[in-house]
Amino acid sequence: MKRVLYFFIALCSLSICGQNELSFSEKDSTATWDLLKYDTKNIVQGVGHAFTRPVYWDKKDFKNLTTIAVGVFALSLADEEVNRYAAKQVEGFPQIGRDIGFWFGKPQAFFVINTGLYGYGLFTKNEAVRKTSVLIVSSAITSGIIQSISKTAIGRSRPTVNEGSNEFHPFSSESFHHSFPSGHTVLSVTMAHAIAKQFDNIWLKIGTYTLGSITPVTRVLEGAHWLTDVAVGTVISIVVVDSIDKFLSNQEGYAYKRNKQINWNFAVSGNQIGFIGTF
């Protein structure tokens, strides 16, 4: 448990040390309470924006949705084979990595990390850190609601149940029938993607994404989820974070600017499935 706490401290340090990669405005003289109210308003508006965006989708958006659906179906054909392979590898995976993967996707850890991050931004009146935390919270609320409703409504059995990847128990109250999508993945990828978007340095981006990927990988290794569970959780997180980040930027509620970003798109072509990052 101590090793996991050290990891959380290191992650927060990474977020704060990465300040040199951001362009900050001068400290705001606005009262702390007013800043808190302002950030809370942006969180609510960000969540509202994300849930209402489908109303404004055009042909390109529906094409992307179709591409994702086809990709997930194709990926599902490998679910059981990947699960069998993962079961053979889990014992050789470092225990600290398995601990980090489990705890980093827990709501308690998410709360502790983001409370520390936002608290630092609020009391130092650091606009870039505040905005990053607002992005994380609004994205986590949105994607969390989506995955919670989906996993209950779909009722997919976890690999540990040994019923196969195509066994579903819709609206089951049992947690072992709440496999799709992965909630741990949603929280870890949301956190990692929102933080990585703040960096210009490609190595900081890679490091942050690497930390965020530990949870999805270990959830498959531990047999807690199928490959498509973590894949869909990842897609949900990236789409939601990008949507809310664009909304907050368009609102111009936070003055600091970022020069370089990576926009991720899900792609299916030939015998390849994955994400393409555009700089």
C-alpha positions, -999 to +999 in steps of 0.1 A: +000+000+000+029+024+008+043+018-027+010+028-042+009+060-021+044+068-032+032+064-068+003+089-062+027+114-047+050+110-077+021+115-101+011+147-084+047+159-084+048+152-122+017+173-127+032+202-107+067+199-121+053+200-156+043+236-150+074+247-170+056+232-200+026+256-196+022+292-202+008+307-170-010+340-165-002+361-135-018+351-102-054+362-100-064+386-072-099+372-072-110+357-038-105+320-034-143+315-028-151+332-060-126+311-079-142+280-064-177+291-075-163+299-110-146+265-114-177+247-102-198+266-127-174+255-155-176+219-143-214+219-145-213+235-179-187+211-191-208+181-181-239+196-197-220+203-229-207+167-232-241+152-227-258+175-252-232+173-279-248+143-297-277+166-306-253+186-328-235+157-344-231+158-382-223+130-407-186+130-398-195+123-361-219+095-370-192+080-393-167+081-365-192+064-342-198+037-368-160+032-372-157+028-334-185+002-333-170-018-362-136-016-345-150-028-311-168-057-328-136-067-346-117-065-314-142-086-295-133-116-317-100-116-299-114-112-264-112-148-252-078-155-268-063-124-252-078-135-219-062-169-221-028-153-230-031-127-202-038-154-176-004-170-185+014-137-181-001-123-149+023-140-125+053-126-142+040-090-141+056-069-112+033-068-081+038-031-078+025-026-113-006-047-104-011-027-072-008+006-091-032-006-118-058-015-092-056+016-070-051+042-097-085+034-112-103+034-078-126+064-071-109+069-037-074+074-053-089+095-080-105+118-054-072+121-034-051+129-064-075+154-079-083+171-046-046+177-041-041+189-076-071+213-075-063+224-039-028+234-051-042+253-081-069+270-060-049+282-031-019+294-052-045+308-077-027+289-105-051+292-134-035+264-155-037+238-127-073+249-118-084+245-154-067+211-157-085+199-126-118+213-138-113+193-170-105+162-151-135+164-128-161+173-154-148+146-177-148+120-149-184+129-140-195+125-176-177+094-185-184+079-150-222+083-155-219+068-190-200+038-179-221+032-148-253+032-167-238+011-195-223-016-174-256-022-155-278-021-186-255-043-206-247-067-178-216-084-194-200-112-173-164-107-162-138-133-174-136-146-138-171-159-140-160-183-168-192-179-188-174-166-219-172-132-235-206-132-250-226-138-218-249-109-208-272-104-178-288-070-184-297-049-153-281-074-130-272-061-096-242-084-093-208-068-098-194-098-116-219-090-144-207-054-147-177-059-170-185-036-199-170-010-200-142-009-174-147+018-147-111+016-136-100+023-172-124+053-175-109+070-144-073+063-151-074+073-188-095+104-180-069+115-155-039+107-178-053+122-210-065+154-193-030+160-177-010+149-208-029+175-229-013+202-208+023+194-217+042+205-248+071+181-241+065+149-259+084+129-232+061+142-204+032+132-226+045+097-231+053+093-194+018+104-184+001+082-209+023+053-198+012+057-162-024+060-173-021+028-194-010+006-164-046+002-152-062-010-185-033-034-190-035-049-155-073-051-155-070-075-185-040-093-169-060-098-136-090-113-155-112-085-142-121-073-177-121-084-214-100-065-239-130-047-254-141-036-219-109-015-215-109-005-251-143+010-249-135+026-215-105+042-232-125+055-261-152+070-238-125+088-218-107+103-247-138+114-265-152+130-234-120+148-224-114+161-259-150+174-261-150+192-227-114+205-233-125+221-266-156+236-249-135+251-221-111+265-246-138+280-268-154+296-237-121+313-231-128+312-194-092+305-186-066+329-200-035+307-204-028+291-238-012+259-249+008+256-281+008+220-289-018+192-284-024+157-295-058+149-309-067+112-308-088+095-334-099+059-334-091+042-367-098+008-383-079-001-415-070-035-430-058-057-401-050-028-378-071-012-350-060+016-328-056+053-321-039+079-343-025+109-325-023+141-345+001+168-333 
